Amino acid sequence: MQKHTLDCRNMACPQPVVETKRKLEAMSQGILEVYVDNETAKNNLLKLAASLGLETGVKEEDNIFTVTFLKEGEEKSAQISAKEKNLLLTADTLGQGDPELGKILMKSFFYALAESNHLPQSIYFINSGVKLVCSGSPVLDSLIRLQKRGVQLFACGLCLDYYKLKDHLQVGEVTNMYAIVAKLTEGNLIGI
């Protein structure tokens, strides 16, 4: 069986998982050894393996974890689509607390979402969330990738006008509160 290696040391979350997933998808079968330098990355790789139905092993030496994946063919778990779900983004940061951390978390969230096999049907951006679909957005690359993968992106026109950003829209379409309320009342819009 062919053996592959992947060095994910010094990578920020979620990069070790994303890079490992990419490498596994490129392999038809074989052994993949992934090197990470922290417990969180190791645990995230083990969760990835469990979600894919792959056998794993772990060893630690000098604070370096080696997570070994055994891929004998196609993963046992099916890729589940979340196409009936829609997301509502109400800010340009994720969570409450330090705004700088919120920006880092938002960038990490969209990077991970763009790499996911569980994509929503659409994402609605309101209030300062519209800044994410405009020029200078730190998540623009991920949003463009999501749109290319079929996710519909909608920015509130009133919010774009308020922030004077309508001419800076880079991805997605302008929508209105009526359309957003329609999605909310259907019960399949998840607030982020």
The 8 nearest C-alpha neighbors of each residue, nearest first, counted from 0:
[[1, 29, 2, 30, 28, 71, 69, 70],
 [2, 0, 29, 30, 3, 28, 31, 26],
 [1, 3, 30, 29, 31, 0, 4, 32],
 [4, 2, 31, 30, 32, 1, 5, 29],
 [5, 3, 32, 31, 33, 6, 2, 34],
 [4, 6, 33, 32, 7, 34, 3, 31],
 [7, 5, 34, 8, 33, 4, 35, 32],
 [6, 8, 35, 15, 34, 10, 5, 9],
 [7, 9, 35, 36, 10, 6, 34, 15],
 [10, 8, 7, 11, 36, 35, 37, 6],
 [11, 9, 8, 7, 14, 15, 12, 13],
 [12, 10, 14, 13, 9, 15, 40, 8],
 [13, 11, 14, 15, 10, 40, 107, 16],
 [12, 14, 16, 15, 11, 17, 111, 107],
 [13, 15, 17, 12, 16, 11, 18, 10],
 [16, 14, 18, 7, 17, 13, 19, 10],
 [17, 15, 19, 14, 18, 13, 44, 20],
 [16, 18, 14, 20, 19, 15, 21, 13],
 [17, 19, 21, 15, 20, 16, 14, 22],
 [20, 18, 22, 16, 21, 17, 15, 23],
 [19, 21, 23, 17, 18, 22, 16, 24],
 [22, 20, 18, 24, 19, 23, 17, 25],
 [21, 23, 19, 25, 24, 20, 18, 26],
 [24, 22, 20, 26, 25, 21, 19, 31],
 [25, 23, 21, 22, 26, 20, 27, 19],
 [24, 26, 22, 23, 21, 27, 20, 28],
 [27, 25, 23, 28, 24, 22, 29, 70],
 [28, 26, 72, 25, 29, 73, 24, 70],
 [29, 27, 70, 71, 72, 26, 30, 1],
 [30, 28, 1, 0, 70, 2, 69, 71],
 [29, 31, 2, 69, 68, 3, 70, 1],
 [30, 32, 3, 68, 4, 67, 2, 33],
 [31, 33, 67, 4, 66, 5, 65, 3],
 [34, 32, 5, 66, 65, 4, 6, 67],
 [33, 35, 65, 6, 7, 64, 8, 5],
 [36, 34, 8, 7, 64, 63, 37, 40],
 [35, 37, 63, 8, 64, 62, 9, 34],
 [38, 36, 39, 40, 35, 41, 63, 64],
 [37, 39, 41, 40, 42, 36, 64, 35],
 [40, 38, 42, 41, 37, 43, 12, 44],
 [39, 41, 43, 42, 38, 37, 44, 35],
 [40, 42, 38, 44, 39, 43, 45, 37],
 [43, 41, 45, 39, 44, 40, 38, 46],
 [42, 44, 40, 46, 45, 41, 39, 47],
 [45, 43, 47, 41, 46, 42, 16, 40],
 [44, 46, 42, 48, 47, 43, 49, 41],
 [47, 45, 49, 43, 44, 48, 50, 42],
 [48, 46, 44, 50, 45, 49, 43, 51],
 [47, 49, 53, 45, 51, 46, 50, 52],
 [48, 50, 52, 46, 51, 47, 53, 45],
 [49, 51, 47, 48, 52, 46, 76, 53],
 [52, 50, 48, 76, 49, 74, 53, 75],
 [51, 53, 49, 75, 50, 76, 74, 48],
 [54, 52, 48, 51, 49, 69, 70, 55],
 [53, 55, 69, 68, 52, 48, 56, 70],
 [56, 54, 68, 67, 69, 53, 66, 48],
 [55, 57, 67, 66, 68, 58, 54, 65],
 [58, 56, 66, 65, 67, 64, 59, 55],
 [57, 59, 65, 64, 60, 66, 56, 63],
 [60, 58, 64, 63, 62, 65, 61, 57],
 [59, 61, 63, 62, 64, 58, 65, 36],
 [60, 62, 63, 59, 64, 36, 58, 65],
 [63, 61, 60, 36, 59, 64, 37, 35],
 [64, 62, 36, 60, 61, 59, 35, 65],
 [65, 63, 59, 35, 34, 58, 36, 66],
 [64, 66, 34, 58, 33, 57, 32, 67],
 [67, 65, 57, 33, 32, 56, 64, 34],
 [66, 68, 32, 56, 55, 31, 57, 65],
 [69, 67, 55, 31, 30, 54, 70, 32],
 [70, 68, 30, 54, 29, 53, 55, 71],
 [71, 69, 28, 29, 72, 30, 53, 68],
 [70, 72, 28, 29, 69, 73, 27, 74],
 [73, 71, 28, 70, 27, 74, 29, 26],
 [72, 74, 75, 71, 27, 70, 28, 76],
 [75, 73, 51, 76, 52, 72, 53, 77],
 [76, 74, 52, 51, 73, 77, 53, 72],
 [77, 75, 51, 74, 52, 78, 50, 79],
 [78, 76, 79, 75, 74, 51, 50, 80],
 [77, 79, 116, 76, 80, 117, 51, 74],
 [80, 78, 77, 117, 81, 116, 76, 118],
 [79, 81, 117, 82, 118, 78, 116, 119],
 [80, 82, 119, 117, 83, 118, 84, 79],
 [83, 81, 120, 119, 84, 80, 118, 85],
 [82, 84, 81, 120, 119, 85, 187, 80],
 [85, 83, 119, 187, 82, 81, 120, 188],
 [84, 86, 188, 121, 119, 120, 122, 189],
 [87, 85, 122, 189, 188, 190, 123, 121],
 [86, 88, 190, 123, 189, 122, 191, 124],
 [89, 87, 124, 191, 128, 90, 123, 125],
 [88, 90, 128, 125, 126, 124, 87, 127],
 [91, 89, 128, 127, 92, 88, 126, 125],
 [90, 92, 128, 127, 131, 130, 93, 102],
 [93, 91, 101, 102, 90, 105, 94, 98],
 [94, 92, 101, 105, 104, 102, 95, 91],
 [95, 93, 101, 92, 96, 104, 191, 105],
 [96, 94, 97, 93, 101, 98, 92, 100],
 [95, 97, 98, 94, 101, 100, 99, 93],
 [96, 98, 100, 99, 101, 95, 94, 102],
 [99, 97, 101, 100, 96, 102, 92, 95],
 [100, 98, 102, 101, 97, 103, 92, 104],
 [99, 101, 103, 97, 102, 98, 104, 96],
 [100, 102, 92, 93, 98, 104, 99, 103],
 [103, 101, 92, 105, 99, 100, 104, 106],
 [102, 104, 100, 106, 101, 105, 107, 99],
 [103, 105, 107, 101, 102, 106, 93, 108],
 [106, 104, 108, 93, 102, 107, 103, 92],
 [105, 107, 103, 109, 108, 104, 138, 110],
 [106, 108, 104, 110, 105, 109, 111, 103],
 [109, 107, 105, 111, 106, 110, 104, 112],
 [110, 108, 112, 111, 106, 107, 141, 113],
 [109, 111, 107, 113, 108, 112, 141, 106],
 [110, 112, 114, 108, 109, 113, 107, 115],
 [113, 111, 109, 115, 114, 110, 108, 118],
 [112, 114, 110, 145, 111, 115, 141, 109],
 [115, 113, 111, 112, 110, 17, 116, 109],
 [116, 114, 112, 117, 113, 111, 118, 17],
 [115, 117, 118, 78, 114, 80, 79, 112],
 [118, 116, 80, 81, 115, 79, 119, 78],
 [117, 119, 81, 116, 82, 80, 115, 120],
 [120, 118, 82, 84, 81, 85, 121, 150],
 [119, 121, 82, 150, 85, 84, 83, 151],
 [120, 122, 151, 85, 150, 119, 152, 86],
 [121, 123, 86, 152, 85, 87, 153, 151],
 [122, 124, 87, 153, 154, 88, 86, 152],
 [123, 125, 154, 88, 128, 129, 87, 153],
 [126, 124, 89, 128, 155, 129, 88, 158],
 [125, 127, 128, 158, 89, 90, 129, 124],
 [128, 126, 90, 129, 91, 130, 125, 89],
 [127, 129, 90, 91, 89, 124, 125, 126],
 [130, 128, 124, 131, 127, 125, 132, 154],
 [131, 129, 128, 133, 132, 127, 91, 136],
 [130, 132, 136, 129, 133, 128, 91, 138],
 [133, 131, 170, 130, 129, 169, 168, 139],
 [132, 134, 168, 169, 167, 130, 131, 136],
 [135, 133, 167, 136, 169, 168, 132, 139],
 [134, 136, 133, 137, 139, 131, 130, 138],
 [135, 137, 131, 139, 138, 134, 133, 132],
 [138, 136, 139, 135, 106, 131, 140, 102],
 [139, 137, 136, 141, 106, 140, 142, 131],
 [138, 140, 142, 136, 141, 137, 143, 132],
 [141, 139, 143, 142, 138, 144, 137, 110],
 [140, 142, 144, 138, 139, 143, 110, 113],
 [143, 141, 145, 139, 144, 140, 146, 138],
 [142, 144, 146, 140, 145, 141, 139, 147],
 [143, 145, 141, 147, 142, 146, 140, 148],
 [146, 144, 142, 148, 113, 147, 143, 150],
 [145, 147, 150, 143, 149, 148, 144, 151],
 [148, 146, 144, 149, 145, 143, 150, 142],
 [147, 149, 145, 146, 150, 144, 113, 118],
 [150, 148, 146, 147, 151, 145, 120, 121],
 [151, 149, 146, 121, 120, 145, 148, 152],
 [150, 152, 121, 146, 149, 120, 122, 153],
 [153, 151, 171, 122, 121, 123, 172, 150],
 [152, 154, 123, 172, 171, 173, 174, 124],
 [155, 153, 124, 173, 174, 129, 123, 172],
 [154, 156, 174, 158, 125, 175, 157, 173],
 [157, 155, 159, 173, 158, 174, 175, 160],
 [158, 156, 160, 159, 155, 161, 175, 176],
 [159, 157, 161, 155, 160, 126, 156, 125],
 [158, 160, 164, 165, 156, 162, 161, 157],
 [159, 161, 163, 157, 158, 162, 165, 156],
 [160, 162, 158, 163, 159, 157, 164, 156],
 [161, 163, 159, 164, 160, 158, 127, 165],
 [164, 162, 160, 161, 159, 165, 166, 158],
 [163, 165, 159, 167, 162, 166, 160, 168],
 [164, 166, 159, 167, 168, 160, 163, 156],
 [167, 165, 164, 168, 163, 133, 159, 169],
 [168, 166, 164, 133, 165, 134, 169, 132],
 [167, 169, 133, 165, 166, 132, 170, 134],
 [170, 168, 133, 132, 134, 167, 171, 139],
 [169, 171, 132, 168, 143, 172, 133, 142],
 [172, 170, 152, 153, 151, 154, 173, 169],
 [171, 173, 153, 154, 152, 174, 170, 168],
 [172, 174, 154, 156, 153, 155, 171, 175],
 [175, 173, 155, 154, 156, 153, 172, 178],
 [176, 174, 155, 177, 178, 156, 179, 173],
 [175, 177, 179, 178, 180, 155, 174, 157],
 [176, 178, 180, 175, 179, 181, 174, 182],
 [179, 177, 181, 176, 180, 175, 182, 174],
 [178, 180, 176, 182, 181, 177, 183, 175],
 [181, 179, 183, 177, 182, 178, 176, 184],
 [180, 182, 178, 184, 179, 183, 177, 185],
 [183, 181, 185, 179, 180, 184, 188, 178],
 [184, 182, 180, 188, 185, 186, 181, 179],
 [183, 185, 186, 181, 182, 180, 187, 188],
 [186, 184, 182, 183, 187, 181, 188, 180],
 [187, 185, 184, 183, 188, 182, 189, 181],
 [186, 188, 84, 185, 85, 189, 183, 182],
 [189, 187, 85, 183, 86, 186, 182, 84],
 [188, 190, 86, 87, 85, 187, 191, 84],
 [191, 189, 87, 86, 88, 188, 89, 85],
 [190, 88, 87, 189, 86, 89, 93, 94]]
